[in-house]
Amino acid sequence: MAKHVLGIIIGSTRPGRAGKPIADWFTSIASKHASFEAKGLDLKEINLPFLDEAEHPRFKKYAHEHTKKWSALVESCDAFVIVTPEYNHGYPAPLKNALDFVYREWNHKTCGFVSYGGEAGGTRAVQQLKQVTQVLQMASPAEAVVVPMFPKHLKDGAFVSDEHLEKAAHAMLDALAKLTGSQWPLMCSRRLRSIARASASRRTLPTRRTHRSGTSISRRSSGRPRRRWESVRGSRSSPTSLAGASPTPTKSSSSFLESVSSCGRRKDRSPWRPRTPGNPRARAARG
Ligand SMILES: Cc1cc2nc3c(=O)[nH]c(=O)nc-3n(C[C@H](O)[C@H](O)[C@H](O)COP(=O)(O)O)c2cc1C
């Protein structure tokens, strides 16, 4: 079976960074994994400037050679592992810059994390990274490598792991391999797109009325059938006040009206008028 190309990104670009020995240790494990062919993506070597492209990266109209090179590098990978420190409970600026430089090249790929720091082991940086990688339509396994109090693992500039960290690295790589070979990243991005489409269409509706339960009753564009009470209220509303609502009762809504008006509990009041404080008939009925 062909191996997945795994890009291992070193998020720190500082002189004397701890990220390099940690990434070297992780790369030595990843390169022995049956599913992956490890490829180093050292942001210090890649040396991107601050984002200097005029077009949004999703159009892939890159003006600069450094962007085209970075785009080709990201494109060549099927999965990524980001090795990141934590700076002020976030992740390093060069890492954010590198993520922002391209867009489609990240899409539908997977991303695991190796983080290091003090007691929290860089986990707060990873939480922030997850938000951003999700928008880039990447999927991540829950398994991660966390190195708290990392200086105790550094001896003469090399990273000395322990049994616990080795286990965590293997578990994360196994989970990443499963995710990379599955349809899940694609499904995640489709789900994201459908949520975005649904919320965009809701925003464009001219009027939005709310049932007393708090639910919007003008969500016709979502494609789901109306609920019974939506049909009732929609049919009684003026055509301009409810987007997409029929001004005359439909067959199903009139039969529902009949069944509701024949119900003893609600006989005394019109079924399509909700009992609201602003409804004079309801106020009168309440006395
Ligand atoms: C600007 C800055 C902010 C830092 N903030 C944190 C932090 O919020 N949490 C933490 O655990 N360590 C923090 N540290 C300490 C880093 O974990 C430590 O310096 C580590 O070596 C950084 O990784 P690097 O050497 O690969 O750049 C910070 C370090 C720097 C330089």
The ligand as a Gaussian input file, in Angstrom:
#p B3LYP/6-31G(d) Opt

LIG

0 1
 C        7.223000      34.820000      23.920000
 C        7.173000      33.586000      24.763000
 C        6.030000      33.270000      25.425000
 C        5.937000      32.082000      26.157000
 N        4.763000      31.733000      26.736000
 C        4.635000      30.493000      27.267000
 C        3.366000      30.021000      27.678000
 O        2.362000      30.683000      27.581000
 N        3.295000      28.780000      28.188000
 C        4.388000      27.949000      28.296000
 O        4.256000      26.814000      28.737000
 N        5.618000      28.395000      27.924000
 C        5.757000      29.634000      27.421000
 N        6.975000      30.068000      26.996000
 C        8.156000      29.246000      27.250000
 C        8.348000      28.271000      26.111000
 O        7.660000      27.083000      26.393000
 C        9.824000      27.973000      25.911000
 O       10.534000      29.182000      25.731000
 C       10.084000      27.087000      24.724000
 O       11.467000      26.865000      24.607000
 C        9.561000      27.721000      23.447000
 O        9.717000      26.860000      22.365000
 P       10.857000      27.088000      21.279000
 O       12.170000      27.078000      22.051000
 O       10.762000      25.917000      20.360000
 O       10.582000      28.374000      20.614000
 C        7.078000      31.250000      26.272000
 C        8.243000      31.604000      25.609000
 C        8.297000      32.751000      24.840000
 C        9.554000      33.071000      24.095000

